[in-house]
Amino acid sequence: MELRQLRYFVAVAEDLHFSKAAQKLFVSQSALSQQIALLENEIGVELFVRASRQHLRKVELTEAGESFVTAAQKILQLSQQAIEQARQIGLHQQVLQVGVYKTALRERLVELLQVLNHDFPKVEVKLVEFPTPHSVQSAVLAENIDLGFTLLPLHYPELNAKVIKKGSLKVILSQQHQRALDPSLTLESLQNEKWVEITRNLHPVYDEIEAMCQRAGFSRVGKIVQEVSSLELLISLVEVGRGIAFISSAYDLSREPNIVVKELVQADGSLFESVAIDSALVYLGKNGSPLVMAVVGGIGEG
């Protein structure tokens, strides 16, 4: 006997209607009827009056069914209480170790910590810094941390991901740049520009961007005038006109008075989305602890 079968039986018994119960349970009526039949076969008695269903299109409990529904409701209630009790014990446990990468956007981390502090006040959160998004994923895989804040794509099939912020590429320019007043920019129009970039070993999509540029007919090799290890320095160098830069749409640069942010578009004016920069929480699929699963389930996409 499965808890699922008990849930199905109780739903029909409470509604006395197979179709309505199936809709509430998000299953087909045929699947519902099949599970009820299996339950009756296992118990060895009819729970619903078969003659009423076949001839009068009416759902009625047998005497045995009326007795069994009370017991089934208690079993389901006790099973839910057991789940909740285990979940509460898990949530009141230990420390949650969350891995973050060096160039992670401060605003995203603050948002994540605010949710954790509000929804899980009894959980002590410890941030563990890693050099790259890839190394965060490696640490989750090795079970050195419970949860990772990273950028997609996933590099290991054993990991699961919950996207919390979608991002695409934009271009930032100095306010004094000759293209600063253009409403948007195409990739092809940037082939003669000088660039500032996050150093390759820290950049999550460095190679993807280079491949993207090559498909557009140029390479940035020799045109990257400075590689840096922080977004703050990258923005400062763009601000003083050292070069332009690609940046994720997730970043809010509205408070940077000397920086202009431009949409990157296709020749037809549609947004350029061939390189995605999605922020995500990653966790090990086999390590679905109540705390980790509760945190993942409680974080929504922004």
C-alpha positions as CSV (number, residue, x, y, z in Angstrom):
1,M,0.0,0.0,0.0
2,E,1.3,3.4,-1.0
3,L,0.7,6.8,0.6
4,R,-0.2,8.0,-2.9
5,Q,-3.1,5.4,-3.0
6,L,-4.3,6.6,0.3
7,R,-4.3,10.2,-0.9
8,Y,-6.2,9.3,-4.0
9,F,-8.8,7.3,-2.0
10,V,-9.3,10.1,0.6
11,A,-9.7,12.7,-2.2
12,V,-12.5,10.7,-3.9
13,A,-14.1,9.9,-0.6
14,E,-14.2,13.5,0.4
15,D,-15.6,14.7,-2.9
16,L,-17.6,11.6,-3.8
17,H,-16.7,12.5,-7.4
18,F,-13.8,10.9,-9.4
19,S,-13.5,13.7,-12.0
20,K,-13.2,16.5,-9.4
21,A,-10.8,14.5,-7.3
22,A,-8.6,13.8,-10.4
23,Q,-8.5,17.5,-11.1
24,K,-7.4,18.4,-7.6
25,L,-4.7,15.7,-7.7
26,F,-3.6,16.7,-11.2
27,V,-3.9,13.2,-12.5
28,S,-6.1,11.6,-15.1
29,Q,-9.3,10.0,-14.1
30,S,-8.2,6.7,-15.5
31,A,-5.0,6.7,-13.4
32,L,-7.0,7.6,-10.4
33,S,-9.5,4.8,-10.9
34,Q,-6.6,2.3,-11.5
35,Q,-4.9,3.2,-8.2
36,I,-8.2,2.9,-6.3
37,A,-8.7,-0.5,-7.9
38,L,-5.2,-1.6,-6.8
39,L,-5.9,-0.4,-3.3
40,E,-9.2,-2.4,-3.2
41,N,-7.4,-5.5,-4.5
42,E,-4.7,-5.2,-1.8
43,I,-7.2,-4.7,1.0
44,G,-9.5,-7.4,-0.4
45,V,-12.8,-5.4,-0.1
46,E,-14.6,-2.8,-2.1
47,L,-14.3,0.7,-0.8
48,F,-16.9,2.2,-3.2
49,V,-20.3,0.7,-4.1
50,R,-19.6,-0.7,-7.5
51,A,-23.3,-0.9,-8.6
52,S,-23.9,2.8,-7.8
53,R,-20.9,3.8,-10.0
54,Q,-21.8,1.6,-12.9
55,H,-25.5,2.1,-13.1
56,L,-26.4,5.3,-11.3
57,R,-23.2,7.2,-12.1
58,K,-23.0,7.9,-8.3
59,V,-20.1,7.5,-6.0
60,E,-20.9,6.0,-2.6
61,L,-18.6,4.6,0.1
62,T,-19.3,1.0,1.2
63,E,-19.4,0.4,5.0
64,A,-15.8,-0.8,4.8
65,G,-14.9,2.4,2.9
66,E,-16.5,4.6,5.5
67,S,-14.5,3.0,8.2
68,F,-11.3,3.0,6.1
69,V,-11.5,6.7,5.2
70,T,-11.2,7.8,8.8
71,A,-8.1,5.6,9.3
72,A,-6.6,6.7,6.0
73,Q,-7.0,10.4,6.9
74,K,-5.2,9.8,10.2
75,I,-2.4,8.0,8.4
76,L,-1.9,10.8,6.0
77,Q,-2.0,13.4,8.8
78,L,0.6,11.4,10.8
79,S,2.9,11.1,7.7
80,Q,2.7,14.8,7.1
81,Q,3.5,15.5,10.7
82,A,6.5,13.2,10.5
83,I,7.8,15.0,7.4
84,E,7.4,18.4,9.0
85,Q,9.1,17.3,12.2
86,A,12.1,16.0,10.2
87,R,12.2,19.1,8.2
88,Q,12.2,21.3,11.2
89,I,15.0,19.3,12.8
90,G,16.9,19.7,9.6
91,L,16.3,23.4,9.3
92,H,17.5,24.0,12.9
93,Q,20.7,22.2,12.3
94,Q,24.2,23.4,11.8
95,V,25.8,25.9,9.5
96,L,24.9,26.4,5.8
97,Q,28.1,26.9,3.8
98,V,27.5,28.9,0.6
99,G,30.2,29.2,-2.0
100,V,30.5,32.5,-4.0
101,Y,32.9,33.5,-6.7
102,K,35.3,36.4,-6.6
103,T,33.7,38.7,-9.1
104,A,30.1,38.0,-8.0
105,L,27.9,41.0,-8.1
106,R,27.5,42.5,-4.6
107,E,23.8,43.2,-5.1
108,R,23.0,39.6,-5.9
109,L,24.8,38.4,-2.8
110,V,23.1,40.9,-0.6
111,E,19.7,39.8,-2.0
112,L,20.5,36.2,-1.3
113,L,21.7,36.9,2.2
114,Q,18.6,39.0,3.0
115,V,16.3,36.1,1.9
116,L,18.3,33.6,4.0
117,N,18.3,35.9,7.1
118,H,14.6,36.5,6.8
119,D,13.3,33.0,6.0
120,F,16.0,31.0,7.9
121,P,16.8,33.1,10.9
122,K,18.1,30.2,13.0
123,V,20.5,29.1,10.2
124,E,24.1,30.4,10.4
125,V,25.3,31.2,6.9
126,K,29.0,31.1,6.1
127,L,30.2,32.4,2.8
128,V,33.2,30.7,1.3
129,E,35.0,32.5,-1.5
130,F,36.3,30.9,-4.7
131,P,38.2,32.4,-7.6
132,T,35.7,31.4,-10.4
133,P,32.1,30.2,-10.9
134,H,33.6,26.9,-12.2
135,S,35.5,26.4,-8.9
136,V,32.3,27.0,-6.9
137,Q,30.7,24.2,-8.8
138,S,33.7,21.9,-8.2
139,A,33.4,22.6,-4.5
140,V,29.7,21.7,-4.4
141,L,30.6,18.5,-6.3
142,A,33.3,17.6,-3.8
143,E,30.8,18.3,-1.0
144,N,33.1,20.9,0.5
145,I,30.1,23.3,0.6
146,D,26.4,22.9,0.8
147,L,25.3,25.3,-1.8
148,G,27.0,27.4,-4.5
149,F,26.2,30.8,-6.0
150,T,27.6,30.6,-9.6
151,L,27.0,31.3,-13.2
152,L,25.6,28.8,-15.7
153,P,26.3,26.6,-17.6
154,L,26.7,23.7,-15.2
155,H,30.0,21.8,-15.7
156,Y,29.0,18.6,-13.9
157,P,25.9,16.5,-14.7
158,E,25.6,15.5,-11.0
159,L,24.7,19.1,-10.1
160,N,21.2,20.7,-10.1
161,A,20.6,24.4,-10.6
162,K,18.0,27.0,-9.6
163,V,18.2,30.1,-11.8
164,I,17.8,33.3,-9.7
165,K,18.8,35.9,-12.2
166,K,18.9,35.8,-16.0
167,G,21.4,37.9,-17.8
168,S,22.7,38.8,-21.3
169,L,25.5,40.9,-22.7
170,K,25.5,44.6,-22.8
171,V,28.3,47.1,-23.7
172,I,29.6,49.9,-21.5
173,L,31.3,53.0,-22.8
174,S,32.7,56.2,-21.4
175,Q,30.3,59.1,-21.5
176,Q,32.8,60.8,-23.8
177,H,33.0,57.9,-26.3
178,Q,32.0,58.8,-29.8
179,R,29.3,56.1,-29.8
180,A,27.8,57.2,-26.5
181,L,24.7,58.7,-28.1
182,D,23.9,55.7,-30.2
183,P,20.7,54.1,-29.1
184,S,22.2,50.6,-29.4
185,L,25.2,48.8,-30.8
186,T,25.7,45.8,-33.1
187,L,28.6,43.5,-32.5
188,E,30.0,44.0,-36.0
189,S,30.2,47.8,-35.4
190,L,32.7,47.2,-32.5
191,Q,35.4,45.4,-34.4
192,N,37.8,48.4,-34.3
193,E,37.3,49.2,-30.6
194,K,39.8,48.7,-27.8
195,W,38.6,46.6,-24.9
196,V,39.0,46.2,-21.1
197,E,38.2,42.7,-19.8
198,I,38.1,40.5,-16.7
199,T,41.2,38.3,-16.8
200,R,40.5,35.0,-18.6
201,N,41.0,32.7,-15.6
202,L,38.3,34.5,-13.7
203,H,35.9,35.2,-16.6
204,P,32.9,32.8,-16.8
205,V,32.3,33.2,-20.5
206,Y,35.6,34.6,-21.9
207,D,35.9,31.9,-24.6
208,E,32.2,32.2,-25.5
209,I,32.6,35.9,-26.1
210,E,35.7,35.4,-28.2
211,A,33.9,32.8,-30.3
212,M,31.0,35.2,-30.7
213,C,33.3,37.9,-32.0
214,Q,34.9,35.6,-34.4
215,R,31.5,34.6,-35.8
216,A,30.9,38.3,-36.4
217,G,34.2,38.5,-38.4
218,F,36.8,39.8,-35.9
219,S,38.9,38.9,-32.9
220,R,39.7,40.9,-29.8
221,V,43.1,39.3,-29.6
222,G,45.6,42.3,-29.4
223,K,42.7,44.7,-28.9
224,I,42.3,44.0,-25.2
225,V,44.4,46.8,-23.7
226,Q,43.9,45.8,-20.1
227,E,42.8,42.7,-18.2
228,V,41.7,43.2,-14.6
229,S,40.5,41.0,-11.7
230,S,37.5,43.1,-10.4
231,L,34.5,44.7,-11.9
232,E,35.2,47.9,-10.0
233,L,38.5,48.3,-11.8
234,L,37.0,47.4,-15.1
235,I,34.3,50.1,-14.8
236,S,36.9,52.7,-13.7
237,L,39.1,52.0,-16.8
238,V,36.1,52.3,-19.1
239,E,35.1,55.5,-17.3
240,V,38.4,57.1,-18.1
241,G,38.3,56.0,-21.8
242,R,40.8,53.2,-21.8
243,G,38.4,51.0,-23.7
244,I,34.9,49.6,-23.8
245,A,33.7,46.4,-22.2
246,F,31.0,43.7,-22.2
247,I,29.0,43.4,-19.0
248,S,26.1,41.4,-17.8
249,S,22.6,42.9,-18.0
250,A,22.3,41.9,-14.3
251,Y,24.5,44.7,-13.3
252,D,22.9,48.0,-12.3
253,L,25.2,50.9,-13.4
254,S,22.6,53.6,-13.1
255,R,24.7,55.3,-10.3
256,E,27.8,55.5,-12.5
257,P,27.5,59.0,-13.9
258,N,30.3,58.7,-16.4
259,I,29.3,55.3,-17.8
260,V,26.9,54.7,-20.6
261,V,25.2,51.2,-21.0
262,K,24.2,50.1,-24.4
263,E,22.0,47.3,-25.6
264,L,23.8,44.8,-27.9
265,V,21.5,44.1,-30.9
266,Q,21.4,42.1,-34.1
267,A,21.4,43.7,-37.5
268,D,17.5,43.6,-37.5
269,G,17.4,45.4,-34.1
270,S,16.5,42.3,-32.0
271,L,18.4,41.8,-28.8
272,F,21.7,39.8,-29.0
273,E,21.2,36.8,-26.8
274,S,23.7,34.2,-28.1
275,V,25.7,34.4,-24.9
276,A,23.7,34.1,-21.7
277,I,25.0,34.9,-18.2
278,D,22.5,33.4,-15.8
279,S,23.1,33.5,-12.1
280,A,22.1,30.3,-10.2
281,L,22.2,28.4,-7.0
282,V,23.7,24.9,-7.5
283,Y,23.5,21.9,-5.3
284,L,24.4,18.3,-5.4
285,G,21.4,16.2,-6.6
286,K,22.1,13.3,-4.2
287,N,22.5,15.6,-1.2
288,G,19.0,16.9,-1.0
289,S,19.1,17.7,2.7
290,P,15.9,19.4,4.1
291,L,17.8,22.6,4.7
292,V,19.3,22.8,1.2
293,M,16.1,21.9,-0.5
294,A,14.1,24.5,1.6
295,V,16.6,27.2,0.7
296,V,16.5,26.4,-3.0
297,G,12.7,26.2,-3.0
298,G,12.4,29.5,-1.1
299,I,14.6,31.5,-3.5
300,G,12.7,33.0,-6.4
301,E,13.9,34.2,-9.8
302,G,14.6,37.9,-9.9
